[in-house]
Amino acid sequence: MAKIQMKTPLVEMDGDEMTRILWKWIKEILLEPYVDLNTEYYDLGLEYREKTKDQVTWDSAEATKKYGVAVKCATITPNAARMPEYNLTQMWKSPNGTIRAALDGTVFRTPIIVKGIEPYIPTWTKPITIARHAYGDVYKNTEMRVPQGSKAELVVTDKDGNESRELIHDFAKSDGVIQGLHNLDSSIAGFARACLNYGLDLKQDVWFATKDTISKKYDHRFKDIFQEIYDNEYKERYEAAGIEYFYTLIDDAVARVIRSNGGYIWACKNYDGDVMSDMVSTAYGSLAMMTSVLVSPDGIYEYEAAHGTVQRHYYKYLKGEETSTNSVATIFAWSGALRKRGELDKTPELCEFADKLEKATIQTIEEGVMTGDLYLISKLENKVKVDSKTFLEEINKRLAELVK
């Protein structure tokens, strides 16, 4: 079979630890035999980020803006323990956070549903998509330790040099900490439009939730911008499509979500989306069964797995021990990126290959061949646990039949 040709490069961002190993195997076993991969490669592994002083991360973001579609492997966001392990000169920021800020995108995360993997919430019969705002808040914060006897104030200096001040806290009786957060009206508006457009595309309701009763200016600004944009630009289209947008408090949203059947988009601020996407993915079965796509307001796409680098399995791999690591979300990152590249380049054969790759992956699991995490929770009677590489080879057996 002649390999499928790609017209435009795809930005490829390599990563760290066990997911880096899986990345290489996925390409060798599932992609390169069928597609003449045309990628612009960036190594976002922690060693090379250190070597380039994180310039490679910014370069990969600019390349994504240029080509419009990227696929990213999971990467390490270093903590103090990683400093000596990787001989780092500083704790480099999250590559995901850097890329999200550069693209000003919204992250949409949706569980991959397969037969035999039953959600921990029995009523969840349809997937819940988490829409995570990908700019600002705690991910671009400024923090300080404050010694006892200090007074902390929030100070804003306008363009004419005039100051406005608000007392944060008088630390007269104890040491403490302070944190400064920010967001931009333009970014919140982009987030709102991305969510509302996605709702129209999927013909699903959009929920937005935050805590404006407590955060009467910061969170309330999100609420107001969403409502203004919905009323002025989307209300008639939503009514015509038979779907709705509504706002509720984040704690009420959690209660509603648990009681629901799924099948909607839940829009969350940055930190809320980070937490809730992991909760939702785990409740559906596995964090490794969650797609993640970053969409910018001007239609740029970056696909990745929703999980981390699987550090524990990587250490086992380095010792020569067998691992059974779930690669499904990483496979779906590749299939999503290839499909979008095919859509934009009008290459239907690339889109069809992406569909078949996903079908072969799901078919493998539903026929009882799966990695250890799924083996533990699958309700299938006839199932077998396989190692990381064998799982990919089993997918390829079915993929080869589908592409004949």
SEKE-848606 format. One record per residue: residue number from 1; residue in one letter; x, y, z of N, C-alpha, C in turn. Coordinates in steps of 0.05 Angstrom, whole numbers. Layout:
! SEKE-848606
resi resn nx ny nz cax cay caz cx cy cz
NUM a X Y Z X Y Z X Y Z
...
//
This chain:
! SEKE-848606
resi resn nx ny nz cax cay caz cx cy cz
1 m 17 -24 0 0 0 0 17 25 0
2 a 11 43 -18 26 68 -19 20 85 6
3 k 40 97 17 36 113 41 20 138 35
4 i 4 146 54 -12 171 52 8 195 54
5 q 4 214 36 21 237 35 9 260 50
6 m 25 276 64 16 300 78 25 325 63
7 k 7 343 58 14 367 43 29 388 60
8 t 19 391 84 30 412 102 42 399 127
9 p 64 409 137 76 397 161 57 400 185
10 l 60 380 203 47 380 229 69 386 249
11 v 63 403 268 83 409 289 83 386 309
12 e 106 373 313 109 351 331 126 359 355
13 m 114 356 379 128 364 403 133 339 420
14 d 158 330 421 165 306 436 165 313 466
15 g 165 292 483 162 297 512 181 281 529
16 d 171 272 552 188 261 573 179 233 582
17 e 198 219 594 194 194 609 179 173 593
18 m 160 159 606 148 136 592 132 145 568
19 t 120 168 569 105 177 545 123 182 521
20 r 148 190 526 167 193 505 173 166 491
21 i 175 145 507 179 118 497 155 110 480
22 l 131 114 491 107 107 476 104 123 450
23 w 112 148 451 112 166 428 127 153 405
24 k 151 144 411 168 132 390 156 106 380
25 w 145 90 397 133 64 388 107 69 372
26 i 91 89 380 67 95 365 74 103 336
27 k 94 119 334 103 128 307 112 103 290
28 e 129 87 303 141 64 288 121 43 281
29 i 102 37 299 84 15 296 58 23 282
30 l 47 46 289 20 53 279 19 75 258
31 l 39 91 256 38 114 238 55 111 213
32 e 81 107 217 100 107 195 95 86 174
33 p 84 62 181 78 43 159 56 52 140
34 y 40 72 148 17 80 132 18 108 122
35 v 32 126 137 32 154 130 61 163 127
36 d 66 178 106 92 191 102 92 216 119
37 l 99 213 145 96 235 164 113 259 156
38 n 99 282 155 112 307 149 109 325 174
39 t 129 325 191 127 340 216 151 359 219
40 e 146 381 233 167 398 242 172 392 272
41 y 195 380 277 199 368 303 212 387 324
42 y 201 386 348 212 402 371 214 383 395
43 d 237 383 407 242 366 430 236 381 455
44 l 213 375 467 206 389 492 213 372 517
45 g 230 352 513 240 337 535 255 356 554
46 l 255 350 580 265 369 600 295 375 596
47 e 310 356 586 339 361 582 343 382 561
48 y 327 381 539 331 400 518 319 427 525
49 r 298 427 540 288 453 550 309 467 567
50 e 323 451 584 345 463 600 367 473 582
51 k 374 457 562 396 465 544 390 491 529
52 t 365 495 521 357 519 506 345 541 524
53 k 346 536 550 334 555 569 305 560 562
54 d 291 539 554 263 538 549 255 552 523
55 q 275 561 507 269 574 482 254 555 463
56 v 260 529 465 248 509 447 217 509 451
57 t 208 514 475 179 514 480 166 537 465
58 w 178 561 467 168 584 453 169 580 422
59 d 191 567 413 194 562 384 172 543 375
60 s 165 523 391 144 504 383 117 518 381
61 a 112 537 399 87 552 399 85 569 374
62 e 107 582 366 107 598 342 103 581 317
63 a 115 557 317 111 539 294 82 530 293
64 t 69 527 315 41 519 316 24 541 304
65 k 30 566 310 16 588 298 20 588 268
66 k 44 581 259 50 582 230 35 560 215
67 y 35 536 226 24 513 211 -5 506 218
68 g -14 515 241 -42 512 248 -50 487 263
69 v -33 467 263 -39 442 277 -14 430 290
70 a -16 421 315 6 409 329 -3 385 344
71 v 16 367 350 11 344 367 33 344 388
72 k 26 340 413 45 343 435 45 319 454
73 c 69 310 460 73 289 480 72 301 508
74 a 66 285 528 66 294 556 94 303 564
75 t 96 324 580 121 335 589 122 339 619
76 i 146 340 630 150 345 658 148 374 664
77 t 133 382 684 135 408 696 151 405 722
78 p 176 414 722 194 406 745 186 419 771
79 n 190 404 792 188 414 820 216 413 832
80 a 218 418 858 244 419 870 259 393 868
81 a 245 371 870 258 344 869 271 339 841
82 r 260 352 821 271 348 794 296 363 788
83 m 301 384 804 325 401 800 351 385 799
84 p 358 370 820 383 354 818 381 331 799
85 e 357 319 796 354 296 778 361 303 750
86 y 354 327 741 359 335 713 379 357 711
87 n 393 363 733 413 384 733 403 411 722
88 l 380 419 733 367 443 722 378 468 735
89 t 379 489 719 387 515 730 364 530 742
90 q 339 523 734 315 534 747 292 515 742
91 m 270 519 757 246 502 753 230 514 730
92 w 235 504 706 222 515 682 192 512 684
93 k 178 532 673 149 532 675 137 510 658
94 s 111 504 663 97 483 648 97 490 618
95 p 107 471 601 105 477 572 76 480 563
96 n 58 465 575 30 468 568 20 497 574
97 g 28 507 598 20 534 605 31 555 586
98 t 57 551 578 70 570 560 56 570 533
99 i 50 546 522 37 543 496 9 554 497
100 r -5 548 518 -33 558 521 -34 588 521
101 a -15 600 536 -14 629 537 -7 641 510
102 a 12 628 496 20 638 469 -3 637 449
103 l -19 616 451 -41 613 432 -67 625 442
104 d -68 632 468 -92 642 480 -116 624 474
105 g -111 598 479 -131 578 471 -148 568 494
106 t -168 552 487 -185 538 506 -180 508 503
107 v -177 494 525 -172 465 525 -199 450 527
108 f -205 433 508 -228 416 510 -220 387 515
109 r -229 376 537 -222 348 544 -247 331 546
110 t -246 308 531 -269 291 529 -261 262 533
111 p -275 247 550 -268 219 554 -273 202 529
112 i -257 181 526 -260 161 505 -276 138 517
113 i -299 133 506 -317 113 518 -314 86 502
114 v -310 64 516 -308 38 504 -326 18 520
115 k -336 -2 506 -352 -22 519 -335 -37 540
116 g -347 -43 563 -334 -58 583 -321 -40 605
117 i -318 -15 599 -307 4 619 -331 22 628
118 e -342 15 651 -365 29 660 -357 53 678
119 p -370 76 674 -363 99 691 -370 93 721
120 y -354 106 738 -359 103 767 -386 117 775
121 i -394 136 758 -421 148 762 -440 134 742
122 p -458 117 752 -474 100 734 -491 116 715
123 t -499 140 722 -517 156 705 -502 168 681
124 w -475 168 681 -460 181 659 -460 163 635
125 t -480 165 619 -482 148 595 -470 162 570
126 k -466 188 572 -454 204 550 -430 219 560
127 p -410 224 542 -386 238 552 -391 267 560
128 i -376 275 580 -376 303 589 -350 316 580
129 t -353 338 565 -329 352 555 -323 375 574
130 i -299 375 584 -290 397 601 -276 418 583
131 a -285 443 584 -273 465 569 -257 481 590
132 r -231 481 588 -214 494 607 -202 520 595
133 h -207 542 608 -194 567 600 -164 563 603
134 a -149 571 583 -121 564 582 -103 589 586
135 y -113 609 599 -96 633 604 -99 642 632
136 g -77 651 644 -78 667 669 -84 651 694
137 d -95 665 713 -102 655 740 -76 644 753
138 v -78 622 767 -55 613 783 -31 605 766
139 y -36 600 740 -15 590 723 3 613 713
140 k -5 637 717 13 660 712 13 678 736
141 n 14 666 760 12 681 784 39 693 793
142 t 37 711 812 61 721 826 56 716 856
143 e 76 704 869 73 696 897 96 708 914
144 m 90 713 939 111 723 958 106 711 985
145 r 127 705 999 126 700 1028 126 727 1042
146 v 110 729 1063 107 755 1077 115 751 1106
147 p 135 767 1116 143 764 1144 123 779 1162
148 q 121 769 1187 104 782 1207 110 811 1209
149 g 90 827 1213 94 856 1215 91 871 1189
150 s 88 857 1167 85 869 1141 56 875 1135
151 k 52 893 1116 25 899 1106 26 895 1076
152 a 8 879 1065 7 874 1036 -17 889 1024
153 e -11 902 1002 -32 917 988 -32 910 958
154 l -55 912 946 -57 910 917 -57 938 906
155 v -37 943 888 -33 970 877 -36 970 847
156 v -52 987 836 -55 989 807 -48 1018 800
157 t -29 1022 781 -21 1048 771 -32 1052 743
158 d -49 1071 739 -61 1075 712 -41 1089 694
159 k -49 1093 669 -31 1104 648 -22 1132 655
160 d -36 1146 672 -29 1173 680 -13 1174 706
161 g -7 1151 717 9 1150 741 -7 1150 767
162 n -33 1150 765 -50 1151 789 -52 1123 801
163 e -50 1121 827 -51 1095 841 -78 1090 854
164 s -86 1064 852 -109 1054 867 -99 1032 885
165 r -107 1032 910 -97 1013 930 -120 998 944
166 e -115 973 949 -134 957 966 -116 940 985
167 l -124 940 1010 -109 924 1030 -115 894 1025
168 i -94 879 1022 -97 850 1021 -99 838 1049
169 h -78 844 1066 -79 835 1093 -57 849 1109
170 d -62 854 1134 -42 864 1153 -31 840 1169
171 f -6 833 1163 6 809 1175 19 816 1202
172 a 3 829 1219 14 838 1245 20 815 1264
173 k 5 793 1262 8 772 1282 21 746 1272
174 s 27 745 1246 38 720 1236 52 724 1209
175 d 72 708 1203 82 706 1175 59 696 1158
176 g 62 699 1131 41 689 1113 51 688 1085
177 v 32 685 1067 38 684 1038 17 701 1024
178 i 24 712 1001 5 726 984 8 716 955
179 q -12 719 940 -12 710 912 -27 731 895
180 g -16 738 873 -29 757 854 -37 743 829
181 l -62 745 821 -73 733 797 -82 754 778
182 h -83 747 752 -95 766 733 -108 751 710
183 n -125 764 695 -135 754 670 -141 778 652
184 l -148 773 627 -153 794 608 -181 792 597
185 d -195 814 594 -221 813 582 -220 800 554
186 s -200 806 539 -198 795 512 -195 764 513
187 s -180 754 532 -177 725 534 -202 712 544
188 i -216 724 563 -241 713 573 -262 713 550
189 a -262 734 534 -280 735 511 -274 713 491
190 g -248 708 486 -240 686 468 -249 659 478
191 f -246 656 505 -254 632 518 -284 627 515
192 a -300 649 519 -329 646 517 -337 639 489
193 r -325 652 469 -333 646 441 -324 618 433
194 a -301 609 442 -292 582 436 -311 561 447
195 c -320 566 472 -339 547 484 -366 547 470
196 l -376 571 464 -402 573 452 -402 563 423
197 n -380 567 409 -377 555 382 -376 525 383
198 y -361 514 403 -359 486 406 -386 473 412
199 g -402 487 428 -429 478 434 -446 476 409
200 l -444 496 392 -459 494 366 -449 472 349
201 d -422 468 348 -411 446 332 -421 419 341
202 l -421 415 367 -429 389 378 -459 387 383
203 k -473 410 380 -502 411 387 -506 402 416
204 q -490 413 434 -492 406 462 -495 432 479
205 d -509 429 502 -511 451 520 -483 459 531
206 v -480 484 538 -455 494 550 -462 505 578
207 w -448 494 597 -450 504 625 -425 520 631
208 f -428 542 645 -404 557 655 -408 561 685
209 a -387 556 700 -389 557 729 -364 569 742
210 t -368 587 761 -347 598 777 -358 606 804
211 k -346 625 818 -355 631 846 -358 661 849
212 d -376 673 833 -378 702 833 -390 713 859
213 t -403 696 875 -414 705 901 -392 712 921
214 i -369 699 918 -346 704 935 -326 723 921
215 s -320 717 896 -302 734 881 -319 753 864
216 k -327 776 877 -347 793 866 -338 810 843
217 k -312 812 839 -301 827 816 -287 809 796
218 y -269 792 806 -253 775 788 -271 754 774
219 d -283 737 790 -300 716 778 -325 728 765
220 h -335 750 776 -359 762 765 -354 773 737
221 r -329 781 732 -322 791 705 -325 769 685
222 f -316 745 692 -320 722 674 -350 718 668
223 k -366 718 689 -395 713 686 -407 734 668
224 d -400 760 672 -412 781 656 -404 779 626
225 i -378 774 621 -369 772 593 -383 749 579
226 f -384 726 591 -398 703 579 -427 710 573
227 q -441 723 591 -469 729 587 -473 750 565
228 e -456 770 565 -458 791 544 -454 779 516
229 i -434 762 514 -428 750 487 -450 731 479
230 y -460 716 498 -482 697 492 -506 713 482
231 d -514 733 498 -538 748 491 -536 762 464
232 n -512 773 459 -509 790 434 -503 774 409
233 e -490 750 413 -480 736 389 -490 708 385
234 y -500 695 406 -506 667 404 -534 659 412
235 k -549 675 426 -575 667 437 -594 656 416
236 e -597 671 393 -615 662 373 -606 636 360
237 r -580 633 356 -570 608 344 -574 584 363
238 y -570 589 389 -574 567 408 -603 559 410
239 e -621 579 409 -650 572 410 -658 557 385
240 a -647 565 362 -653 551 337 -642 522 337
241 a -620 518 351 -608 491 352 -620 474 374
242 g -637 486 391 -649 471 412 -630 464 435
243 i -610 481 439 -591 477 461 -590 502 478
244 e -578 501 501 -578 524 519 -550 530 531
245 y -546 554 538 -523 562 554 -534 572 581
246 f -521 563 603 -529 575 629 -506 576 647
247 y -508 594 666 -487 599 687 -497 589 714
248 t -479 577 729 -486 570 756 -460 571 773
249 l -463 570 799 -439 570 817 -425 543 814
250 i -399 544 818 -382 520 814 -391 497 833
251 d -399 503 857 -407 481 875 -434 470 866
252 d -452 487 856 -477 477 845 -472 460 820
253 a -453 469 804 -446 454 779 -437 426 786
254 v -420 423 806 -410 397 814 -433 379 821
255 a -452 389 837 -476 373 844 -492 365 820
256 r -496 384 801 -511 378 777 -497 357 760
257 v -470 360 758 -455 341 741 -458 313 752
258 i -456 309 778 -458 282 789 -485 270 784
259 r -506 286 783 -533 275 779 -540 272 749
260 s -523 282 732 -530 284 703 -525 258 688
261 n -533 259 662 -527 237 644 -504 243 626
262 g -492 267 628 -470 274 611 -481 286 585
263 g -463 289 565 -472 299 539 -473 329 537
264 y -455 343 551 -454 372 550 -425 381 553
265 i -421 407 550 -395 420 553 -395 436 579
266 w -377 430 596 -375 444 622 -350 462 621
267 a -356 488 619 -334 508 617 -325 517 644
268 c -298 516 648 -286 521 674 -263 541 671
269 k -259 556 692 -234 572 693 -210 554 694
270 n -186 565 691 -162 550 687 -157 528 708
271 y -157 536 734 -151 517 755 -174 497 758
272 d -199 507 757 -222 489 760 -221 468 737
273 g -215 476 713 -214 458 691 -192 437 694
274 d -169 446 705 -147 427 710 -156 405 728
275 v -169 412 750 -178 393 770 -202 376 760
276 m -222 389 749 -246 375 741 -242 356 717
277 s -223 363 700 -218 345 677 -206 318 687
278 d -189 320 708 -178 295 719 -200 279 734
279 m -217 294 748 -239 280 762 -257 266 742
280 v -265 280 721 -284 269 701 -271 245 687
281 s -246 248 678 -233 226 664 -230 202 681
282 t -223 205 706 -220 182 724 -247 169 729
283 a -268 185 733 -294 175 737 -305 159 713
284 y -295 166 689 -303 151 666 -287 125 663
285 g -265 123 678 -250 98 677 -220 101 680
286 s -208 120 665 -179 123 666 -171 150 655
287 l -151 162 668 -140 187 658 -127 184 631
288 a -119 160 625 -106 154 599 -127 150 577
289 m -153 154 583 -175 152 564 -188 179 561
290 m -172 200 558 -183 227 557 -169 243 535
291 t -184 252 515 -172 268 494 -169 297 504
292 s -150 312 492 -146 340 499 -138 355 474
293 v -153 376 469 -146 393 446 -147 422 454
294 l -126 437 448 -125 465 453 -133 480 427
295 v -153 497 429 -164 511 406 -161 541 411
296 s -148 555 393 -144 584 396 -168 598 383
297 p -172 624 390 -195 638 379 -194 641 348
298 d -170 640 337 -167 642 308 -163 615 294
299 g -171 593 308 -173 567 295 -147 552 293
300 i -129 554 312 -105 538 314 -109 515 334
301 y -100 491 327 -105 467 343 -80 454 352
302 e -80 446 378 -58 430 389 -70 407 404
303 y -62 382 396 -73 358 408 -53 345 426
304 e -62 335 449 -45 321 468 -61 302 485
305 a -47 285 500 -61 269 520 -66 286 545
306 a -86 279 560 -93 294 583 -76 287 608
307 h -61 265 606 -46 256 629 -17 264 629
308 g -2 256 649 26 263 652 45 243 639
309 t 70 243 649 91 228 635 94 199 646
310 v 78 191 664 78 163 675 105 156 686
311 q 114 172 705 141 170 717 146 143 728
312 r 127 132 743 132 106 756 138 84 736
313 h 123 83 714 128 63 693 155 68 680
314 y 163 93 677 188 99 664 212 88 680
315 y 210 90 706 232 80 723 233 49 721
316 k 210 36 719 209 7 714 222 0 687
317 y 215 16 667 225 12 640 256 14 640
318 l 266 34 654 295 37 655 309 14 668
319 k 296 0 686 307 -24 699 303 -49 683
320 g 291 -46 659 286 -69 643 261 -85 650
321 e 245 -74 668 221 -88 677 198 -83 657
322 e 179 -101 656 156 -98 638 137 -77 648
323 t 127 -61 630 106 -42 637 81 -48 620
324 s 58 -40 630 33 -42 616 20 -15 617
325 t 31 4 600 23 32 601 2 38 580
326 n -20 51 588 -42 57 570 -34 80 551
327 s -33 75 526 -25 95 506 -48 107 490
328 v -73 100 498 -96 107 482 -99 138 478
329 a -96 153 499 -99 182 496 -77 194 478
330 t -53 183 479 -32 192 461 -37 185 433
331 i -48 161 428 -56 153 401 -77 171 390
332 f -97 178 407 -118 196 398 -108 224 394
333 a -87 232 408 -75 258 402 -64 259 373
334 w -51 237 366 -41 235 338 -64 234 318
335 s -84 218 324 -106 215 305 -121 241 302
336 g -125 255 324 -139 281 323 -123 301 306
337 a -97 302 310 -80 321 295 -79 314 266
338 l -77 288 260 -76 280 231 -103 286 218
339 r -125 281 232 -151 287 221 -155 317 215
340 k -147 333 234 -149 362 230 -131 371 207
341 r -107 360 205 -89 367 183 -102 359 157
342 g -114 336 156 -128 327 132 -152 345 125
343 e -167 353 145 -190 371 140 -180 398 129
344 l -160 409 141 -150 435 132 -137 434 104
345 d -123 411 99 -109 408 73 -126 395 52
346 k -152 388 59 -169 374 41 -156 348 31
347 t -147 332 50 -135 306 45 -152 285 58
348 p -174 276 45 -193 258 58 -181 232 67
349 e -161 222 52 -149 197 59 -135 198 86
350 l -125 222 94 -112 225 120 -134 225 142
351 c -156 237 137 -179 237 156 -189 208 159
352 e -191 194 137 -201 166 139 -181 149 155
353 f -155 153 151 -136 138 166 -139 143 196
354 a -142 169 203 -146 176 232 -170 162 243
355 d -192 161 228 -216 147 237 -211 117 242
356 k -196 105 223 -190 76 225 -171 71 248
357 l -153 89 254 -134 85 276 -150 85 302
358 e -168 103 305 -185 104 330 -203 79 332
359 k -214 71 309 -231 48 309 -216 23 317
360 a -191 20 307 -175 -4 313 -167 -4 343
361 t -162 20 354 -155 22 382 -178 14 400
362 i -202 24 394 -226 17 410 -233 -13 406
363 q -230 -22 382 -236 -50 376 -218 -69 392
364 t -193 -62 394 -174 -78 409 -183 -82 438
365 i -190 -59 450 -199 -60 479 -225 -76 481
366 e -244 -71 463 -270 -84 465 -269 -113 459
367 e -247 -122 445 -243 -150 441 -227 -163 463
368 g -222 -148 484 -210 -159 509 -180 -157 512
369 v -167 -142 494 -138 -138 496 -133 -110 506
370 m -120 -108 529 -117 -82 541 -94 -80 560
371 t -87 -55 568 -66 -50 587 -76 -54 616
372 g -57 -54 635 -63 -61 662 -84 -44 675
373 d -84 -18 670 -104 0 683 -132 -7 675
374 l -136 -13 649 -162 -20 639 -170 -49 647
375 y -150 -67 649 -156 -94 657 -168 -95 685
376 l -159 -77 702 -169 -77 729 -198 -68 731
377 i -207 -52 712 -235 -40 714 -254 -50 693
378 s -244 -65 673 -261 -75 651 -280 -96 662
379 k -305 -94 652 -325 -114 660 -327 -137 640
380 l -310 -137 619 -310 -159 600 -302 -185 613
381 e -315 -207 605 -308 -233 617 -282 -244 606
382 n -279 -242 580 -254 -253 568 -236 -230 561
383 k -216 -226 578 -197 -204 574 -169 -213 581
384 v -150 -199 570 -122 -205 575 -106 -180 578
385 k -89 -180 597 -71 -157 601 -45 -161 585
386 v -37 -140 570 -13 -142 554 6 -119 561
387 d 31 -122 554 50 -101 560 47 -77 540
388 s 61 -56 545 58 -31 530 61 -34 500
389 k 82 -48 492 88 -51 463 69 -70 450
390 t 63 -92 464 45 -112 453 18 -100 447
391 f 9 -82 465 -17 -69 461 -17 -54 434
392 l 4 -40 428 6 -25 403 7 -44 379
393 e 21 -67 383 22 -86 361 -5 -99 356
394 e -20 -103 378 -47 -114 375 -65 -94 360
395 i -62 -69 366 -78 -48 352 -70 -49 322
396 n -45 -52 316 -35 -52 289 -47 -76 273
397 k -51 -99 286 -63 -122 272 -90 -114 261
398 r -105 -100 277 -133 -93 269 -132 -69 250
399 l -113 -51 254 -110 -28 236 -103 -37 208
400 a -85 -57 206 -77 -67 180 -100 -78 164
401 e -119 -91 178 -143 -102 165 -161 -79 156
402 l -163 -58 172 -181 -36 165 -172 -20 141
403 v -145 -18 137 -135 -1 115 -130 -16 89
404 k -136 -42 89 -132 -57 64 -148 -45 41
//
